[in-house]
Amino acid sequence: MSKRDYYEVLGVSKSASAEDIKKAYRKKAIEFHPDKNPGDKAAEEKFKEAAEAYEVLSDAQKRQRYDQFGHAGVNGASGGFGGGGMSMEDIFSHFGDIFGGHFGGFSGFSNFGGFGGSSRGGTRVRKGSDLRVKVRLNLSEIANGVEKKIKVKKYVPCQHCNSTGAAHGSEPVTCTTCHGSGRVTRVQNTILGQMQTQSECPTCMGDGKIIKDKCTYCNGEGIVREDEVININIPAGVMEGMQLSMNGKGNAPRRGGVNGDLLVLIEEEKHPELIRDENDLIYNLLISVPTATLGGSVEVPTVDGKVKVNIASGTQPGKVLRLRGKGLPSVNRYGTGDLLVNIGVYIPENLNREEKEVMEKLSKSSNIQPNASASRSFFSKFRNMFD
C-alpha cells in the first residue's frame, strides 16, 4: 500500500512553516495517542504515521529531499517509520519533549509502555549514533534498482551482559544522587526569585543506575564493536547526492536504548558514453557524410545494451533523435525518461587521391551546395538554443 503524502497526513500546506508543522503534529499526536485510544489499532497506526511525517518535515534537509524526490528520497531503503522501522519506544524517545510532560489529562509521552521520554523526569531512552556509508552505482543499477551487501563496523549490544554493562550475576543499582531519574534539580536564588534548573546527574551520567561490577567483555559500556553485513535495497531512479535512511541499522547506544540509523549516500559512476540529465540520457552520435546524406542504420548504446537507430537521408548536424522510454525511471515511479541522440557529422581531415577526386566531382553538383534558405534554416536551430 502506497504511503500518504506527509503534508496531507499533518493537514498542512507545502509552504507551512516549521512552527506550523510542529503545531499540526502535536494536535495529531494528542488526537491519536495510545493513552487516549486504548486498544485502537487504527489510532495507533495514525499516531505512527503522524510521527513519521513529522520526523521528515521537521528536518530541513530531509524535507528538501522529500519535496524533490518524495518518499524514496528520505526512506527508500527502509520503508520509514510506518513500515515497521520505528517502534513506539523510538517515537517517544525522539519526540517526547515536544509536549513537555503530561498533557490533556492523560499521561502523554512520559510513561507509556514504561519508556522514558519526558523532559520533566524519568530517564530518557538513549539513541545510538548514526552510521554513514557511500554506495557507488552504475547506470544499469540505477535504472533497475539493486540490492547491495555492505560490511560495516558498528557498535552492537553486548550479549554477555544483555547491554546492561554489569558483570554476570550482578545488577546495576539505583543512583542515590538522582534516585534513578538520571537528572538532578538545582534551585538558585536570583533577583527575580528562585529559579529551578535540571541537568544530567553527574554521578551516573544520566543513566539513573550505577554499575558496581563491570562486564569484562564490554568494560561496562553495554556495547561492543563488531562487523555486520547489511543488505541495502536501493530503488530505481536514485541519483548522485541522494541520501537514503535505514532506521535502526546504526550504532547501538550504551547500556540499552534505540539504535541509530544507517545513512546511505548515493554516488554515481560516470558512463563511458551516456550522459545523465535528470531522468533523460544523452548520447552524442557522430555519423559520416555519406550516412547523413543517404541515410542508414547505426547502433547507439542504452543502459540495457545497444539498439539500432534509423538515420533518415538528408539528416542535418544538430538534429536530435528521441528514443522514448530509454532513459531512467523516476525515483517516485512517475514515469521513465528518454534517450536523446544528438547527431553530429564527421568531416574527414585526410583523403587519398581517389577520395579527393570523388569529393571534387560532388562539389560541382548544385544539389549539394547550400543555398541561402538552407543556411538560414540551419543556423536558426543554433540561435534557438540560446534564446
C-alpha positions in Angstrom: 0.0 0.0 0.0 1.4 3.4 -1.0 2.1 6.0 1.7 0.1 9.1 2.0 1.7 12.5 1.4 3.3 13.7 4.6 1.8 17.2 4.3 -1.6 15.6 3.9 -1.0 13.4 7.0 -0.4 16.5 9.1 -3.0 18.6 7.4 -0.6 21.4 6.4 0.3 23.0 3.1 3.7 22.6 1.4 4.6 26.1 2.3 3.9 25.6 6.0 6.5 26.9 8.4 8.4 24.8 10.9 6.3 26.1 13.7 3.0 25.3 11.8 4.3 21.7 11.2 5.2 21.3 14.9 1.7 22.5 16.0 0.0 20.3 13.5 1.9 17.2 14.7 1.2 17.9 18.3 -2.5 18.2 17.5 -2.4 14.8 15.6 -0.4 13.1 18.3 -2.8 14.2 21.0 -5.8 13.1 19.0 -4.4 9.6 18.2 -2.2 9.0 21.3 -2.4 5.4 22.6 -3.3 6.5 26.1 -6.4 8.3 24.7 -7.3 5.4 22.4 -6.5 2.2 24.3 -6.7 -0.9 22.1 -7.5 1.1 19.0 -5.1 -0.2 16.3 -6.3 2.3 13.7 -5.5 5.2 16.0 -2.1 3.6 16.8 -1.3 3.5 13.1 -2.3 7.1 12.6 -0.2 8.0 15.6 2.8 6.3 14.0 2.0 7.9 10.6 2.0 11.4 12.1 5.3 10.7 13.8 6.8 9.6 10.5 5.6 12.7 8.7 6.9 15.0 11.5 10.3 13.3 11.6 10.8 14.2 7.9 9.1 17.6 7.6 10.7 18.9 10.9 14.2 18.3 9.5 15.1 21.0 6.9 17.4 18.7 4.9 15.0 15.7 4.9 12.1 18.0 4.0 14.1 19.3 1.0 14.8 15.8 -0.2 11.2 14.8 0.3 9.9 17.8 -1.7 12.3 16.8 -4.5 12.2 13.1 -4.6 9.1 12.1 -2.5 9.2 9.1 0.0 12.1 7.4 -1.7 14.3 10.4 -1.1 14.1 10.0 2.7 13.4 6.4 3.4 13.5 4.4 0.2 15.9 1.9 1.7 13.9 1.2 4.9 10.3 1.9 4.3 10.2 4.6 7.0 8.6 4.5 10.5 5.2 3.4 9.2 6.8 0.3 7.6 7.8 -1.0 11.0 11.2 0.5 11.2 10.4 2.6 14.3 8.7 1.3 17.4 6.6 3.3 19.9 9.8 3.5 22.0 11.5 5.2 19.1 8.7 7.8 18.8 8.6 8.6 22.4 12.4 8.9 22.6 12.5 11.2 19.5 9.5 13.5 20.1 8.6 13.3 23.8 10.0 16.8 24.5 7.5 18.4 22.1 4.8 18.0 24.8 6.9 19.0 27.8 5.4 16.2 30.0 1.8 15.4 30.8 -0.9 16.9 28.7 -4.6 16.9 28.1 -5.4 15.0 31.3 -3.6 11.8 30.3 0.0 10.6 30.7 1.4 11.6 27.3 4.9 10.5 26.3 6.3 10.3 29.7 5.3 6.9 30.9 3.6 5.0 28.0 4.7 1.4 28.0 7.4 2.2 30.5 9.5 4.2 28.1 11.0 7.4 29.4 10.7 10.4 27.1 9.6 13.4 29.1 11.8 16.3 29.8 10.2 16.6 33.3 11.6 13.5 34.9 12.2 9.9 34.2 15.3 8.6 32.4 15.3 9.2 28.7 15.7 6.5 26.2 19.1 6.7 24.6 19.6 6.7 20.8 22.8 5.4 19.3 24.7 7.4 16.8 24.1 7.2 13.1 26.4 5.5 10.6 27.1 6.9 7.2 28.2 4.9 4.2 28.7 5.7 0.5 27.4 3.3 -2.2 28.6 3.7 -5.7 26.2 2.7 -8.5 26.5 2.4 -12.3 23.7 3.4 -14.7 22.4 -0.1 -15.0 22.0 -0.4 -11.3 20.3 3.0 -11.1 17.9 2.1 -13.9 16.8 -1.2 -12.5 17.3 -0.9 -8.7 19.7 -3.1 -6.9 20.4 -4.8 -3.6 23.8 -4.2 -2.1 25.5 -6.0 0.7 28.0 -3.9 2.7 30.1 -4.7 5.7 30.2 -2.1 8.4 32.0 -2.0 11.7 29.5 -0.8 14.3 28.6 -0.9 18.0 26.2 -3.8 18.8 24.7 -4.8 22.2 26.9 -6.9 24.4 25.4 -10.4 24.5 27.3 -11.3 27.7 25.6 -8.7 29.9 22.4 -8.1 27.8 23.5 -4.5 27.3 23.4 -3.7 31.0 27.2 -3.3 31.3 27.1 -5.3 34.6 29.0 -8.5 35.1 27.2 -11.8 35.1 25.3 -12.3 38.3 25.2 -8.7 39.3 22.7 -5.9 38.6 23.1 -2.1 38.3 21.9 -0.3 41.4 19.8 2.8 41.6 21.8 6.0 41.7 21.4 7.6 45.2 22.1 11.1 43.8 19.2 11.3 41.4 17.2 8.4 42.8 17.1 6.8 39.4 15.8 9.7 37.4 19.1 10.5 35.7 18.7 14.2 36.3 19.3 16.5 39.3 17.4 19.6 40.2 19.0 22.8 41.4 17.3 25.8 43.0 19.1 29.2 42.8 18.1 32.5 44.4 18.1 35.4 41.9 16.9 38.9 41.9 13.8 37.6 40.2 13.2 35.0 42.9 14.0 31.3 43.0 14.9 29.6 39.7 14.8 25.9 39.2 17.0 24.1 36.7 17.5 20.5 35.7 20.7 18.9 34.4 22.2 15.4 33.8 23.2 13.6 37.0 27.0 13.9 37.4 27.2 10.6 39.4 25.5 8.3 36.9 25.9 10.4 33.8 22.1 10.3 33.2 21.8 6.6 33.5 19.8 6.5 36.7 21.8 3.5 37.8 25.4 2.8 38.8 27.3 -0.4 37.9 29.4 -1.8 40.7 30.8 -4.8 38.9 31.5 -4.1 35.2 31.1 -6.7 32.4 34.7 -7.7 31.4 33.7 -8.1 27.7 32.4 -4.5 27.2 34.1 -2.8 30.2 30.7 -1.7 31.5 29.6 0.1 28.3 27.0 -2.5 27.3 28.1 -2.4 23.7 31.0 -4.0 21.7 32.4 -3.2 18.2 31.8 -5.8 15.6 31.4 -6.3 11.8 28.0 -6.7 10.4 26.8 -7.4 6.8 23.8 -5.3 5.9 21.5 -5.7 2.9 20.5 -2.4 1.3 17.7 -2.3 -1.2 18.2 0.7 -3.4 15.2 1.8 -5.5 15.5 2.5 -9.2 16.0 6.1 -10.3 18.2 7.4 -7.4 20.8 10.0 -8.3 24.1 11.4 -7.1 23.9 13.0 -3.7 20.6 11.4 -2.7 20.6 10.0 0.9 18.6 7.0 1.9 17.9 6.1 5.5 17.7 2.7 7.2 16.1 3.0 10.6 17.7 1.1 13.4 20.8 -0.1 11.4 23.2 2.3 13.0 25.2 2.1 16.3 23.6 0.6 19.4 23.6 3.1 22.4 25.4 2.5 25.7 23.5 0.2 28.1 20.4 -0.2 26.1 18.1 2.0 24.1 17.3 2.7 20.4 19.8 2.0 17.7 20.8 4.9 15.4 20.2 4.9 11.7 22.3 3.9 8.7 22.5 6.8 6.2 23.3 5.7 2.7 24.8 8.4 0.4 24.4 7.6 -3.3 27.4 8.1 -5.6 27.0 7.6 -9.4 29.7 6.2 -11.7 30.1 8.1 -15.0 29.1 6.1 -18.0 31.7 6.0 -20.8 29.2 7.0 -23.5 26.0 8.2 -21.9 25.4 11.5 -20.1 22.7 11.8 -17.5 20.3 14.8 -17.4 17.8 14.1 -14.6 15.9 11.1 -15.9 16.9 11.6 -19.5 20.1 10.2 -21.0 22.1 11.9 -23.8 24.3 10.3 -26.4 26.4 12.2 -28.9 26.4 10.3 -32.2 28.9 11.1 -34.9 27.9 9.9 -38.4 29.7 10.0 -41.7 28.9 12.4 -44.6 27.5 9.5 -46.7 25.3 8.3 -43.9 24.0 11.8 -43.2 23.3 12.3 -47.0 21.9 8.9 -48.0 20.6 7.7 -44.6 21.2 4.3 -43.0 21.1 2.3 -39.8 23.5 2.8 -36.8 23.8 1.4 -33.3 23.6 3.5 -30.2 24.2 2.4 -26.6 21.5 2.3 -24.0 21.5 1.3 -20.3 20.5 -2.3 -21.3 22.6 -2.7 -24.4 22.8 -1.4 -28.0 19.8 -0.6 -30.2 19.6 0.2 -33.9 18.5 3.7 -35.0 17.5 4.6 -38.5 19.1 7.8 -39.9 16.9 9.5 -42.5 18.5 10.7 -45.7 19.5 14.4 -45.5 19.9 14.4 -41.8 21.5 17.7 -40.6 24.1 18.1 -37.9 22.4 19.2 -34.6 19.3 17.0 -35.2 18.1 15.3 -32.0 16.5 11.8 -32.1 14.4 11.0 -29.1 14.1 7.3 -28.1 11.2 7.4 -25.7 11.4 5.3 -22.5 15.1 4.5 -23.0 16.2 6.8 -20.1 16.0 6.3 -16.4 12.9 5.7 -14.2 11.7 8.4 -11.8 12.5 7.5 -8.2 8.8 8.2 -7.4 7.7 5.9 -10.3 6.1 8.8 -12.1 7.5 7.7 -15.5 10.7 7.0 -17.4 13.0 9.4 -19.2 14.1 9.3 -22.8 17.4 8.8 -24.6 18.3 11.9 -26.6 20.7 11.2 -29.6 22.5 14.3 -30.7 23.6 14.0 -34.3 27.0 15.3 -35.4 28.6 14.8 -38.9 32.2 13.7 -39.2 34.2 15.7 -41.8 37.3 13.7 -42.7 40.6 15.5 -42.4 42.8 13.3 -44.6 41.7 12.0 -48.0 43.6 9.9 -50.6 43.7 10.9 -54.3 40.7 8.8 -55.2 38.6 10.2 -52.4 39.5 13.7 -53.3 38.5 13.2 -56.9 35.1 11.9 -55.8 34.6 14.9 -53.5 35.7 17.3 -56.3 33.1 15.9 -58.6 30.5 16.2 -55.9 31.4 19.8 -55.2 30.5 20.7 -58.8 26.9 19.5 -58.3 24.4 22.2 -57.5 22.4 19.7 -55.4 24.9 19.6 -52.6 25.7 23.3 -52.5 23.9 25.1 -49.6 21.7 27.9 -50.6 20.6 30.9 -48.6 17.4 29.3 -47.4 19.2 26.2 -46.2 21.8 28.4 -44.4 19.1 30.4 -42.6 17.3 27.2 -41.5 20.5 25.6 -40.2 21.7 28.5 -38.1 18.3 29.3 -36.8 18.4 26.0 -34.9 21.5 27.2 -33.0 20.1 30.6 -32.3 17.0 29.0 -30.7 19.3 27.1 -28.3 20.4 30.4 -26.8 17.1 32.3 -26.9 
